[in-house]
Amino acid sequence: MNTQTDYKIVLAPAGNHTGWKVSRIALTESATIVVKQVVESARALTTIVTENDLQEFIKAETDIQDMLGQLEVSRKIVKAPFYEAGKTIDAAARETSALLESESKRLRAEMSRIYADRRRRELEEQRTFEELAAKERLKAIRANDEQEAAQHNRTSASAQAAAATAVTTVPGLSIRVGWDATLVDVVEVMRTNPHLLETTLRKSVIQWEIKRLEETGTVIKENTIPGIKLTPKGSVNVRR
């Protein structure tokens, strides 16, 4: 049996485009007849009983393999121009994509830089604002302390003046007027008579300062606040 076949490509215009596309690929009429004959001959063989049966099986298998081989060769021949065209299209697309992606990468990098710079400035402004707010709060606390101290001094001075005015001399009696001390220059007292001072830390203000430092990302250590040793302490709260 002659199984030599040829294959036909039917082309049609691709819509309104000027190019062409494959609308149908099929065997030629003669090739279709040969394939049908080979398949029917093979289907007629069911069981090998004699040597003649075996030879018919061998011939049918040989015809099938021959057809498969010719079909594969024809497939590659028909596909080749389209395969090469596909590679050319991919290469052109890669070249254009590389150009576009290069610019896209550059634009994204610049935008990322701007976003990062804006975020950095926002954080700096927020930190500056928080520092100014903290200074204002400390200033207000100190001003309040100074007002209280001034009021205390005025009250003490008035009481001393009243006591001095009320003292009268009585024969046979010795009157001793006491003195009240007011701190006016802590540096001078520390330099000359440090034993006269009793220093007390303002723990509530210190806790507020520690909280502010933690909010700005500062890692609290023993020497975080100059002149003060910080010691960690823990507590457990039970919610009911």
N, CA and C of each residue as an Amber inpcrd file, in Angstrom:
protein
   720
   0.8510000  -1.1940000   0.0000000   0.0000000   0.0000000   0.0000000
   0.8810000   1.2360000   0.0000000   0.5730000   2.1760000  -0.8560000
   1.3200000   3.4240000  -0.9120000   0.6830000   4.4020000   0.0740000
   1.4380000   4.7680000   1.0980000   0.8950000   5.6770000   2.1120000
   1.4600000   7.0760000   1.9770000   2.0750000   7.3900000   0.8410000
   2.6050000   8.7280000   0.6200000   1.4470000   9.7320000   0.6430000
   1.5310000  10.7560000   1.5000000   0.4490000  11.7340000   1.6340000
   0.9880000  13.1390000   1.4910000   0.1330000  14.0600000   1.1980000
   0.4820000  15.4840000   1.2250000  -0.6350000  16.2220000   1.9390000
  -0.3250000  17.4190000   2.4650000  -1.2440000  18.1380000   3.3180000
  -1.4790000  19.5370000   2.7680000  -2.6660000  20.0480000   2.9260000
  -3.0260000  21.3400000   2.3580000  -3.3770000  22.3140000   3.4740000
  -2.9130000  23.5770000   3.3310000  -3.2630000  24.6460000   4.2720000
  -4.2480000  25.5710000   3.5800000  -5.3980000  25.7220000   4.1550000
  -6.4090000  26.6050000   3.5860000  -6.3030000  27.9520000   4.2910000
  -6.0120000  29.0550000   3.5570000  -5.8460000  30.3910000   4.1310000
  -7.0330000  31.2710000   3.8110000  -7.3560000  32.1980000   4.7430000
  -8.4580000  33.1300000   4.5130000  -8.0920000  34.4750000   5.1190000
  -8.5790000  35.6060000   4.6000000  -8.2750000  36.9300000   5.1740000
  -8.7540000  36.9990000   6.6100000  -7.9880000  37.7410000   7.4370000
  -8.3420000  37.8860000   8.8570000  -9.2000000  39.1270000   9.0310000
 -10.4870000  39.0090000   8.7740000 -11.4130000  40.1290000   8.9540000
 -11.0630000  41.2860000   8.0340000 -10.9840000  42.5160000   8.6200000
 -10.6400000  43.7050000   7.8490000  -9.1350000  43.9310000   7.7680000
  -8.3520000  43.0430000   8.3660000  -6.9050000  43.2110000   8.3680000
  -6.3390000  42.8000000   7.0000000  -5.1680000  43.2730000   6.7270000
  -4.5110000  42.9370000   5.4610000  -3.7250000  41.6480000   5.5590000
  -3.5420000  41.1500000   6.7970000  -2.7840000  39.9110000   6.9810000
  -3.6390000  38.6930000   6.7010000  -3.0400000  37.5360000   6.9600000
  -3.7250000  36.2730000   6.7290000  -3.6470000  35.4480000   7.9980000
  -4.5700000  34.5340000   8.1300000  -4.5370000  33.6060000   9.2410000
  -4.9460000  32.2260000   8.7490000  -4.5330000  31.1860000   9.4970000
  -4.9030000  29.8150000   9.1520000  -6.3050000  29.5700000   9.6630000
  -7.2400000  29.3400000   8.7560000  -8.6170000  29.0860000   9.1770000
  -8.9110000  27.5870000   9.2300000  -8.1460000  26.7790000   8.4730000
  -8.3860000  25.3360000   8.4810000  -7.1490000  24.6080000   7.9990000
  -6.7720000  23.5420000   8.6970000  -5.6670000  22.6810000   8.2820000
  -6.2070000  21.2610000   8.1950000  -6.0030000  20.6210000   7.0530000
  -6.5670000  19.2810000   6.8730000  -5.7240000  18.4850000   5.8870000
  -5.8910000  17.1890000   5.9450000  -5.2500000  16.3200000   4.9600000
  -5.8850000  16.5430000   3.5880000  -5.1050000  16.2690000   2.5580000
  -5.7030000  16.3040000   1.2230000  -6.6720000  15.1310000   1.0860000
  -7.4760000  15.1890000   0.0770000  -8.4690000  14.1110000  -0.1190000
  -7.8020000  12.7630000  -0.3050000  -6.7010000  12.7210000  -1.0880000
  -6.0210000  11.4450000  -1.3280000  -5.4080000  10.8990000  -0.0510000
  -4.8330000  11.7990000   0.7500000  -4.2300000  11.3630000   2.0110000
  -5.2890000  10.8370000   2.9590000  -6.4570000  11.4550000   2.9700000
  -7.5600000  11.0050000   3.8300000  -7.9930000   9.6020000   3.4610000
  -8.0430000   9.3170000   2.1530000  -8.4280000   7.9810000   1.6860000
  -7.4210000   6.9440000   2.1510000  -6.1180000   7.2770000   2.0340000
  -5.0760000   6.3290000   2.4240000  -5.1480000   6.0440000   3.9160000
  -5.3130000   7.0750000   4.7460000  -5.4030000   6.8780000   6.1950000
  -6.5950000   6.0010000   6.5340000  -7.7120000   6.2390000   5.8560000
  -8.9050000   5.4350000   6.1150000  -8.6550000   3.9770000   5.7830000
  -7.9330000   3.7080000   4.6600000  -7.6340000   2.3340000   4.2620000
  -6.7320000   1.6490000   5.2870000  -5.7170000   2.3640000   5.7550000
  -4.7840000   1.7930000   6.7320000  -5.5230000   1.4380000   8.0170000
  -6.3910000   2.3350000   8.4880000  -7.1270000   2.0900000   9.7330000
  -8.0860000   0.9180000   9.5690000  -8.7880000   0.8440000   8.4310000
  -9.7400000  -0.2570000   8.2230000  -9.0320000  -1.6000000   8.1220000
  -7.8570000  -1.6030000   7.4680000  -7.0880000  -2.8570000   7.3610000
  -6.6380000  -3.3190000   8.7430000  -6.2280000  -2.3660000   9.5880000
  -5.7800000  -2.7200000  10.9290000  -6.9260000  -3.2310000  11.7820000
  -8.0980000  -2.6200000  11.6450000  -9.2520000  -3.0380000  12.4400000
  -9.7280000  -4.4380000  12.0530000  -9.4520000  -4.8490000  10.8310000
  -9.8840000  -6.1790000  10.3850000  -9.0550000  -7.2850000  11.0170000
  -7.9140000  -6.9490000  11.5450000  -7.0430000  -7.9360000  12.1880000
  -7.3780000  -8.0110000  13.6610000  -7.7620000  -9.1860000  14.1270000
  -8.1820000  -9.3330000  15.5260000  -7.3130000 -10.3100000  16.3010000
  -7.0010000 -11.4620000  15.7420000  -6.2670000 -12.4890000  16.4770000
  -5.2310000 -13.1420000  15.5690000  -4.0800000 -13.3970000  16.1290000
  -3.0220000 -14.1040000  15.3970000  -3.1370000 -15.5880000  15.6800000
  -3.3590000 -16.3710000  14.6020000  -3.4500000 -17.8300000  14.7380000
  -2.3510000 -18.5010000  13.9320000  -2.1760000 -18.0290000  12.7110000
  -1.1800000 -18.6480000  11.8280000  -0.0370000 -17.6770000  11.5690000
   1.0030000 -18.1820000  10.8820000   2.1330000 -17.3440000  10.5100000
   1.6970000 -16.2510000   9.5590000   0.7370000 -16.5720000   8.6950000
   0.2230000 -15.5720000   7.7580000  -0.4630000 -14.4180000   8.5050000
  -1.1880000 -14.7850000   9.5810000  -1.8270000 -13.7430000  10.4130000
  -0.7690000 -12.8040000  10.9990000   0.3180000 -13.3870000  11.4800000
   1.3840000 -12.5790000  12.0770000   1.9560000 -11.6040000  11.0550000
   2.1870000 -12.0810000   9.8400000   2.7430000 -11.2180000   8.8040000
   1.7820000 -10.0620000   8.4690000   0.4980000 -10.3390000   8.4760000
  -0.4740000  -9.2760000   8.2260000  -0.4630000  -8.2270000   9.3550000
  -0.3270000  -8.6890000  10.5910000  -0.2210000  -7.7670000  11.7370000
   1.0140000  -6.8790000  11.5770000   2.1390000  -7.5260000  11.1880000
   3.3870000  -6.7750000  11.0220000   3.2330000  -5.7190000   9.9310000
   2.6160000  -6.1000000   8.7900000   2.4480000  -5.1640000   7.6800000
   1.5350000  -3.9980000   8.0860000   0.4570000  -4.3090000   8.7950000
  -0.4830000  -3.2620000   9.2180000   0.2060000  -2.2730000  10.1810000
   1.0040000  -2.8100000  11.1070000   1.7290000  -1.9410000  12.0520000
   2.7510000  -1.0980000  11.3230000   3.4240000  -1.6910000  10.3130000
   4.4060000  -0.9450000   9.5230000   3.7410000   0.2000000   8.7750000
   2.5680000  -0.0740000   8.1790000   1.8370000   0.9750000   7.4640000
   1.4350000   2.1130000   8.4090000   0.9890000   1.7540000   9.6010000
   0.5770000   2.7740000  10.5740000   1.7690000   3.6390000  10.9860000
   2.9120000   2.9930000  11.2900000   4.0960000   3.7590000  11.6880000
   4.5860000   4.6470000  10.5540000   4.4760000   4.1520000   9.3180000
   4.8690000   4.9600000   8.1650000   3.9820000   6.1990000   8.0490000
   2.6780000   6.0050000   8.2410000   1.7540000   7.1350000   8.1820000
   2.0370000   8.1550000   9.2910000   2.3090000   7.6230000  10.4870000
   2.6190000   8.5250000  11.6140000   3.8870000   9.3310000  11.3350000
   4.9070000   8.6540000  10.7590000   6.1470000   9.3540000  10.4430000
   5.9310000  10.4530000   9.4240000   5.1700000  10.1370000   8.3370000
   4.9070000  11.1390000   7.3170000   4.0630000  12.2880000   7.8770000
   3.1240000  11.9340000   8.7580000   2.2890000  12.9670000   9.3760000
   3.1390000  13.9300000  10.2140000   4.1060000  13.4010000  10.9680000
   4.9690000  14.2500000  11.7990000   5.8330000  15.1470000  10.9320000
   6.3980000  14.5890000   9.8490000   7.2210000  15.4050000   8.9440000
   6.3890000  16.5290000   8.3480000   5.2010000  16.1850000   7.8770000
   4.3260000  17.1880000   7.2720000   3.9320000  18.2530000   8.2910000
   3.6510000  17.8140000   9.5160000   3.2700000  18.7780000  10.5780000
   4.3570000  19.8230000  10.7820000   5.6250000  19.3640000  10.8490000
   6.7310000  20.2840000  11.0630000   6.9060000  21.2340000   9.8800000
   6.7180000  20.6790000   8.6370000   6.8710000  21.5170000   7.4430000
   5.8060000  22.6130000   7.4200000   4.5680000  22.2410000   7.7190000
   3.4670000  23.2020000   7.7050000   3.6290000  24.2360000   8.8220000
   4.0680000  23.7790000   9.9750000   4.1640000  24.6530000  11.1450000
   5.3600000  25.5950000  11.0840000   6.4160000  25.2210000  10.3660000
   7.6810000  25.9610000  10.4010000   7.5360000  27.4560000  10.1710000
   6.8800000  27.9030000   9.0900000   6.8120000  29.3550000   8.8640000
   6.0710000  30.0900000   9.9750000   5.0480000  29.4420000  10.5370000
   4.3010000  30.0820000  11.6110000   5.1170000  30.0970000  12.9060000
   5.8910000  29.0410000  13.1170000   6.7510000  28.9800000  14.3010000
   7.8070000  30.0700000  14.2460000   8.4370000  30.2310000  13.0730000
   9.4520000  31.2680000  12.9200000   8.8340000  32.6520000  13.0650000
   7.6190000  32.8080000  12.4910000   6.9390000  34.1010000  12.6400000
   6.6390000  34.3900000  14.1080000   6.2600000  33.3460000  14.8410000
   5.9950000  33.5210000  16.2730000   7.2380000  33.9550000  17.0290000
   8.3880000  33.3670000  16.6890000   9.6300000  33.7590000  17.3490000
   9.9980000  35.1990000  17.0150000   9.7550000  35.6060000  15.7670000
  10.0370000  36.9890000  15.3740000   9.1410000  37.9620000  16.1310000
   7.8640000  37.5780000  16.2550000   6.9280000  38.4270000  17.0050000
   7.3420000  38.5370000  18.4640000   7.7220000  37.4040000  19.0780000
   8.1500000  37.4130000  20.4820000   9.3830000  38.2820000  20.6710000
  10.3270000  38.2020000  19.7360000  11.5440000  39.0000000  19.8460000
  11.2300000  40.4890000  19.7710000  10.3470000  40.8440000  18.8380000
   9.9570000  42.2510000  18.7090000   9.2450000  42.7300000  19.9690000
   8.3760000  41.8700000  20.5060000   7.6460000  42.2340000  21.7280000
   8.6030000  42.3900000  22.8980000   9.5970000  41.4790000  23.0000000
  10.5620000  41.5730000  24.1040000  11.3620000  42.8640000  24.0220000
  11.7490000  43.2530000  22.8150000  12.5230000  44.4870000  22.6550000
  11.7210000  45.7000000  23.1150000  10.4520000  45.7510000  22.6760000
   9.5970000  46.8700000  23.0760000   9.2980000  46.8120000  24.5690000
   9.0410000  45.6000000  25.0830000   8.7570000  45.4450000  26.5190000
   9.9470000  45.8790000  27.3550000  11.1500000  45.5360000  26.9080000
  12.3460000  45.9170000  27.6620000  12.4660000  47.4300000  27.7440000
  12.1650000  48.1210000  26.6370000  12.2270000  49.5810000  26.6280000
  11.2020000  50.1750000  27.5870000   9.9670000  49.6600000  27.5030000
   8.9040000  50.1770000  28.3670000   9.1700000  49.8510000  29.8360000
   9.5890000  48.6090000  30.1180000   9.8290000  48.2040000  31.5010000
  10.9990000  48.9640000  32.1100000  11.9880000  49.2960000  31.2910000
  13.1130000  50.0820000  31.7910000  12.6470000  51.4530000  32.2620000
  11.8060000  52.0930000  31.4630000  11.2860000  53.4000000  31.8600000
  10.3570000  53.2740000  33.0490000   9.5430000  52.2000000  33.0620000
   8.6400000  51.9870000  34.1960000   9.4290000  51.8230000  35.4860000
  10.5160000  51.0620000  35.4260000  11.3600000  50.8490000  36.6070000
  11.9630000  52.1580000  37.0830000  12.4040000  52.9870000  36.1430000
  12.9980000  54.2760000  36.5120000  11.9530000  55.1820000  37.1680000
  10.7370000  55.2160000  36.5830000   9.6730000  56.0490000  37.1410000
   9.2840000  55.5880000  38.5410000   9.1510000  54.2590000  38.7080000
   8.7860000  53.7310000  40.0380000   9.8480000  54.0440000  41.0680000
  11.1160000  53.9630000  40.6670000  12.2020000  54.2620000  41.6050000
  12.1430000  55.7150000  42.0560000  11.8800000  56.6130000  41.1200000
  11.8090000  58.0310000  41.4760000  10.5990000  58.3040000  42.3680000
   9.4530000  57.6740000  42.0370000   8.2690000  57.8550000  42.8750000
   8.4990000  57.2990000  44.2790000   9.1690000  56.1580000  44.3690000
   9.4710000  55.5700000  45.6770000  10.3690000  56.5010000  46.4840000
  11.3130000  57.1360000  45.7950000  12.2070000  58.0710000  46.4940000
  11.4160000  59.2480000  47.0530000  10.4860000  59.7800000  46.2380000
   9.6920000  60.9150000  46.6800000   8.8040000  60.5330000  47.8550000
   8.1480000  59.3530000  47.7490000   7.2790000  58.9060000  48.8350000
   8.0750000  58.7160000  50.1340000   9.2670000  58.1310000  50.0030000
  10.1030000  57.9150000  51.1890000  10.5460000  59.2390000  51.7880000
  10.8850000  60.2050000  50.9260000  11.3210000  61.5140000  51.4100000
  10.1740000  62.2370000  52.1000000   8.9760000  62.1270000  51.5210000
   7.8180000  62.7550000  52.1600000   7.5370000  62.1420000  53.5180000
   7.6270000  60.8200000  53.5870000   7.3800000  60.1390000  54.8520000
   8.4200000  60.5360000  55.8900000   9.6830000  60.6610000  55.4430000
  10.7440000  61.0760000  56.3720000  10.4710000  62.4680000  56.9160000
  10.0580000  63.3910000  56.0300000   9.7710000  64.7510000  56.4810000
   8.5730000  64.7830000  57.4210000   7.5660000  63.9790000  57.1150000
   6.3990000  63.9200000  58.0010000   6.7840000  63.4490000  59.3960000
   7.6380000  62.4130000  59.4540000   8.0850000  61.9100000  60.7570000
   8.9110000  62.9510000  61.4950000   9.7710000  63.6620000  60.7610000
  10.5750000  64.7020000  61.3890000   9.6900000  65.8240000  61.9290000
   8.6900000  66.2330000  61.1370000   7.7780000  67.2800000  61.5920000
   6.9820000  66.8300000  62.8120000   6.5440000  65.5720000  62.7810000
   5.8020000  65.0500000  63.9240000   6.6800000  65.0070000  65.1710000
   7.9530000  64.5610000  64.9970000   8.8660000  64.5130000  66.1300000
   9.1550000  65.9110000  66.6810000   9.3350000  66.8730000  65.7730000
   9.5840000  68.2490000  66.2050000   8.3850000  68.7970000  66.9570000
   7.1860000  68.5260000  66.4330000   5.9740000  68.9960000  67.1030000
   5.8460000  68.3930000  68.5020000   6.1100000  67.0900000  68.5970000
   6.0060000  66.4310000  69.9030000   7.0350000  66.9830000  70.8850000
   8.2530000  67.2540000  70.3960000   9.2810000  67.8180000  71.2650000
   8.8890000  69.1980000  71.7590000   8.3440000  70.0220000  70.8350000
   7.9010000  71.3630000  71.2340000   6.7580000  71.2800000  72.2440000
   5.8340000  70.3540000  71.9980000   4.7190000  70.1860000  72.9250000
   5.2130000  69.7450000  74.3010000   6.1920000  68.8440000  74.3100000
   6.7470000  68.3780000  75.5800000   7.4290000  69.5260000  76.3230000
   8.1780000  70.3530000  75.5770000   8.8470000  71.5010000  76.2060000
   7.8360000  72.4730000  76.7930000   6.7430000  72.6860000  76.0440000
   5.7130000  73.6000000  76.5380000   5.0590000  73.0480000  77.8030000
   4.8260000  71.7250000  77.8220000   4.2280000  71.1410000  79.0250000
   5.1680000  71.2580000  80.2200000   6.4530000  70.9830000  79.9960000
   7.4280000  71.1310000  81.0810000   7.5270000  72.5850000  81.5390000
   7.4840000  73.4880000  80.5740000   7.5450000  74.9150000  80.9040000
   6.3600000  75.3150000  81.7660000   5.1790000  74.7930000  81.4070000
   3.9800000  75.1090000  82.1890000   4.0770000  74.5410000  83.6020000
   4.6240000  73.3050000  83.7140000   4.7830000  72.6960000  85.0430000
   5.7420000  73.5120000  85.8920000   6.8560000  73.9050000  85.2990000
   7.8400000  74.6970000  86.0330000   7.2930000  76.0630000  86.4340000
   6.5300000  76.6880000  85.5160000   5.9330000  77.9810000  85.8270000
   4.9670000  77.8610000  87.0020000   4.2130000  76.7810000  87.0090000
   3.2680000  76.5610000  88.1030000   4.0150000  76.3480000  89.4190000
   5.1170000  75.5770000  89.3550000   5.9210000  75.3570000  90.5700000
   6.4960000  76.6750000  91.0850000   6.9720000  77.5150000  90.1600000
   7.5450000  78.8030000  90.5680000   6.4860000  79.6940000  91.1930000
   5.2670000  79.6580000  90.6370000   4.1840000  80.4580000  91.2170000
   3.8510000  79.9940000  92.6270000   3.8170000  78.6570000  92.7880000
   3.5250000  78.1270000  94.1250000   4.6270000  78.4970000  95.1100000
   5.8920000  78.4200000  94.6570000   7.0080000  78.7680000  95.5350000
   6.9670000  80.2480000  95.9030000   6.6570000  81.0970000  94.9220000
   6.5880000  82.5370000  95.1890000   5.4750000  82.8530000  96.1850000
   4.3340000  82.1880000  96.0090000   3.2260000  82.4000000  96.9410000
   3.6000000  81.9510000  98.3460000   4.3090000  80.8140000  98.4170000
   4.7480000  80.3320000  99.7270000   5.7110000  81.3200000 100.3810000
   6.6170000  81.8880000  99.5800000   7.5720000  82.8610000 100.1260000
   6.8540000  84.1110000 100.6250000   5.8810000  84.5640000  99.8580000
   5.1470000  85.7580000 100.2870000   4.3850000  85.4940000 101.5780000
   3.7830000  84.3200000 101.6630000   3.0350000  83.9770000 102.8810000
   3.9630000  83.8890000 104.0890000   5.1230000  83.2620000 103.8900000
   6.0800000  83.1250000 104.9910000   6.6130000  84.4760000 105.4190000
   6.9150000  85.3330000 104.4350000   7.4410000  86.6720000 104.7670000
   6.4190000  87.4800000 105.5380000   5.1520000  87.3750000 105.1370000
   4.0940000  88.1130000 105.8440000   3.9570000  87.6110000 107.2690000
   4.0330000  86.2960000 107.4440000   3.9080000  85.7320000 108.7920000
   5.0700000  86.1610000 109.6670000   6.2870000  86.1780000 109.1090000
   7.4640000  86.5910000 109.8840000   7.3700000  88.0620000 110.2780000
   6.9060000  88.8850000 109.3330000   6.7830000  90.3230000 109.6410000
   5.7630000  90.5490000 110.7330000   4.6540000  89.8010000 110.6440000
   3.6160000  89.9530000 111.6690000   4.1280000  89.5040000 113.0300000
   4.9040000  88.4140000 113.0380000   5.4300000  87.9230000 114.3140000
   6.4290000  88.9110000 114.9030000   7.2810000  89.4790000 114.0570000
   8.2750000  90.4340000 114.5520000   7.6200000  91.6790000 115.1010000
   6.5440000  92.0920000 114.4440000   5.8300000  93.3010000 114.9010000
   5.1260000  93.0570000 116.2210000   4.6590000  91.8430000 116.4230000
   3.8840000  91.5320000 117.6310000   4.7540000  91.3080000 118.8670000
   6.1010000  91.2150000 118.6820000   6.9680000  90.9490000 119.8290000
   7.1200000  92.2190000 120.6670000   6.9030000  92.0700000 121.9450000
   7.0930000  93.1880000 122.8760000   8.0600000  92.7560000 123.9720000
   8.7340000  93.7390000 124.5570000   9.7110000  93.4390000 125.6010000
   9.0170000  93.4000000 126.9570000   9.2080000  92.2710000 127.6120000
   8.6150000  92.0930000 128.9440000   9.7590000  91.8450000 129.9250000
   9.8510000  92.6470000 131.0100000  10.9400000  92.4540000 131.9970000
  10.9520000  91.0270000 132.5060000  12.1510000  90.4370000 132.5210000
  12.3190000  89.0950000 133.0580000  12.0840000  87.9910000 132.0410000
  11.6660000  88.3600000 130.8150000  11.4050000  87.3470000 129.7840000
  12.3860000  87.5000000 128.6240000  12.8070000  86.3420000 128.0450000
  13.7000000  86.3510000 126.8770000  12.9450000  85.7540000 125.6950000
  12.7780000  86.5480000 124.6530000  12.0240000  86.0900000 123.4720000
  12.9950000  85.8470000 122.3260000  12.8710000  84.6830000 121.7060000
  13.7400000  84.3060000 120.5810000  12.8890000  84.1860000 119.3140000
  13.2670000  84.9570000 118.3120000  12.5420000  84.9170000 117.0420000
  13.1680000  83.8600000 116.1330000  12.3250000  82.9320000 115.6050000
  12.8380000  81.8840000 114.7060000  12.9690000  82.3890000 113.2620000
  13.6530000  81.5960000 112.4470000  13.8790000  81.9580000 111.0400000
  13.3760000  80.8460000 110.1220000  12.7460000  81.2750000 109.0320000
  12.3050000  80.3280000 107.9880000  13.2230000  80.4800000 106.7780000
  13.6410000  79.3470000 106.1680000  14.6040000  79.3790000 105.0500000
  13.8810000  79.1440000 103.7230000  14.2620000  79.9200000 102.7050000
  13.7160000  79.7760000 101.3400000  14.8690000  79.5900000 100.3650000
  14.7800000  78.5800000  99.5340000  15.8370000  78.2920000  98.5620000
  15.7440000  79.2780000  97.3950000  16.8420000  80.0100000  97.1730000
  16.8730000  80.9830000  96.0700000  17.9490000  80.6540000  95.0360000
  18.9750000  79.8630000  95.4010000  20.0430000  79.5150000  94.4530000
  20.5540000  78.1100000  94.7980000  19.9590000  77.1060000  94.1440000
  20.2940000  75.7370000  94.4780000  21.7410000  75.4080000  94.1260000
  22.2700000  75.9950000  93.0360000  23.6570000  75.7290000  92.6430000
  24.6240000  76.2210000  93.7180000  24.3660000  77.4080000  94.2590000
  25.2480000  77.9740000  95.2810000  25.1970000  77.1540000  96.5630000
  23.9990000  76.7160000  96.9340000  23.8700000  75.9030000  98.1510000
  24.5930000  74.5660000  97.9670000  24.4470000  73.9480000  96.7830000
  25.1310000  72.6870000  96.5160000  26.6490000  72.8630000  96.5730000
  27.1280000  74.0270000  96.1700000  28.5740000  74.2630000  96.1800000
  29.1060000  74.5160000  97.5860000  28.3410000  75.2410000  98.4030000
  28.8510000  75.6600000  99.7140000  28.3450000  74.7870000 100.8650000
  27.0680000  74.4380000 100.8570000  26.4870000  73.6810000 101.9760000
  25.5490000  72.5890000 101.4540000  26.0780000  71.5970000 100.7630000
  25.1980000  70.5630000 100.1960000  24.4300000  69.7910000 101.2520000
  24.9310000  69.7700000 102.4960000  24.2380000  69.0100000 103.5390000
  22.9210000  69.6580000 103.9520000  22.6910000  70.8990000 103.5190000
  21.4470000  71.5860000 103.8640000  20.2870000  71.2330000 102.9260000
  20.6070000  70.5230000 101.8350000  19.5740000  70.2120000 100.8490000
  19.0340000  68.7970000 101.0250000  17.7680000  68.6570000 100.7370000
  17.1390000  67.3400000 100.6690000  16.5000000  67.2240000  99.2760000
  17.0840000  66.3500000  98.4250000  16.6450000  66.2510000  97.0350000
  15.5860000  65.1580000  96.8830000  14.4880000  65.5060000  96.2390000
  13.3960000  64.5520000  95.9880000  13.0560000  64.5670000  94.4970000
  13.0450000  63.4060000  93.8880000  12.7010000  63.3180000  92.4640000
  11.1940000  63.4750000  92.2670000  10.8470000  64.1930000  91.2220000
   9.4270000  64.3440000  90.8760000   9.0380000  63.1530000  90.0000000
   8.6050000  62.0930000  90.6260000   8.4010000  60.8180000  89.9310000
   7.3190000  60.8780000  88.8690000   6.2580000  61.6390000  89.1070000
   5.1970000  61.7210000  88.0990000   5.7030000  62.3660000  86.8190000
   6.5260000  63.4180000  86.9710000   7.0870000  64.0870000  85.7940000
   8.0820000  63.1650000  85.0930000   8.8570000  62.4000000  85.8780000
   9.8160000  61.4530000  85.2880000   9.0780000  60.3820000  84.4800000
   7.9720000  59.8550000  85.0130000   7.1980000  58.8480000  84.2870000
   6.6410000  59.4090000  82.9870000   6.2200000  60.6590000  83.0310000
   5.7190000  61.3020000  81.8060000   6.8340000  61.4200000  80.7670000
   8.0410000  61.7900000  81.2070000   9.1820000  61.9310000  80.2980000
   9.5700000  60.5770000  79.7010000   9.5330000  59.5060000  80.5070000
   9.8360000  58.1560000  80.0060000   8.8220000  57.7470000  78.9540000
   7.5530000  58.0190000  79.1880000   6.5130000  57.6860000  78.2120000
   6.7440000  58.4270000  76.9120000   7.1130000  59.7010000  76.9960000
   7.3650000  60.4920000  75.7750000   8.5400000  59.9230000  74.9970000
   9.5990000  59.5090000  75.6830000  10.7680000  58.9430000  75.0190000
  10.4090000  57.6230000  74.3380000   9.5950000  56.7810000  75.0060000
   9.1880000  55.5020000  74.4060000   8.3660000  55.7240000  73.1560000
   7.5020000  56.7370000  73.1640000   6.6720000  57.0220000  71.9830000
   7.5090000  57.4630000  70.7940000   8.6790000  58.0470000  71.0430000
   9.5640000  58.4730000  69.9420000  10.5100000  57.3600000  69.5280000
  10.3700000  56.1540000  70.1130000  11.2040000  55.0220000  69.7030000
  12.4700000  54.8600000  70.5140000  12.6570000  55.6380000  71.5720000
  13.8680000  55.5370000  72.3860000  13.8160000  54.2810000  73.2630000
  14.9060000  53.5230000  73.2880000  15.0130000  52.3480000  74.1470000
  15.4560000  52.8190000  75.5410000  14.6250000  52.5790000  76.5270000
  14.8960000  53.0700000  77.8700000  15.9680000  52.2060000  78.5460000
  17.0080000  52.8610000  79.0670000  18.0700000  52.1930000  79.8100000
  18.2630000  52.8970000  81.1510000  19.2290000  52.3900000  81.9460000
  19.4640000  52.9840000  83.2610000  19.8530000  54.4520000  83.1710000
  20.6710000  54.7830000  82.1750000  21.2250000  56.1400000  82.0620000
  20.5720000  56.9630000  80.9690000  19.3300000  56.6260000  80.5960000
  18.6570000  57.3730000  79.5260000  18.4830000  58.8440000  79.9010000
  18.1050000  59.1030000  81.1550000  17.9570000  60.4840000  81.6320000
  19.2310000  60.8570000  82.4030000  19.9810000  61.8390000  81.9340000
  21.2500000  62.2150000  82.5920000  21.0430000  62.5490000  84.0640000
  21.9270000  61.9860000  84.9050000  21.8900000  62.2750000  86.3330000
  20.9110000  61.4360000  87.1240000  20.1590000  60.5650000  86.4380000
  19.1580000  59.7430000  87.1160000  19.3490000  58.2900000  86.7030000
  19.3380000  57.3720000  87.6460000  19.4360000  55.9510000  87.3570000
  18.0320000  55.3700000  87.3350000  17.6660000  54.7860000  86.2090000
  16.3470000  54.1880000  86.0530000  16.4210000  52.6870000  86.3100000
  15.5090000  52.1880000  87.1220000  15.4630000  50.7600000  87.4440000
  14.1080000  50.2040000  87.0380000  14.0790000  49.1560000  86.2030000
  12.7800000  48.6070000  85.7620000  12.0050000  47.9900000  86.9110000
  10.7090000  48.1140000  86.8530000   9.8500000  47.4870000  87.8490000
   8.6170000  46.9620000  87.1260000   8.0250000  45.9100000  87.6620000
   6.8660000  45.3080000  87.0130000   5.6790000  45.2570000  87.9340000
   4.5190000  45.1600000  87.3230000   3.2860000  45.0380000  88.1080000
   2.3060000  44.1620000  87.3460000   1.4110000  43.5330000  88.0430000
   0.4200000  42.6400000  87.4240000  -0.9650000  43.1570000  87.8160000
  -1.7810000  43.4230000  86.8190000  -3.1520000  43.8880000  87.0500000
  -4.1190000  42.7590000  86.6810000  -5.0180000  42.4310000  87.5550000
  -6.0070000  41.3770000  87.3250000  -7.3390000  42.0390000  87.0120000
  -7.8390000  41.7580000  85.7940000  -9.1230000  42.3210000  85.3920000
 -10.2600000  41.4230000  85.8590000 -11.2650000  42.0080000  86.3960000
 -12.4380000  41.2400000  86.8760000 -13.6720000  41.6510000  86.0920000
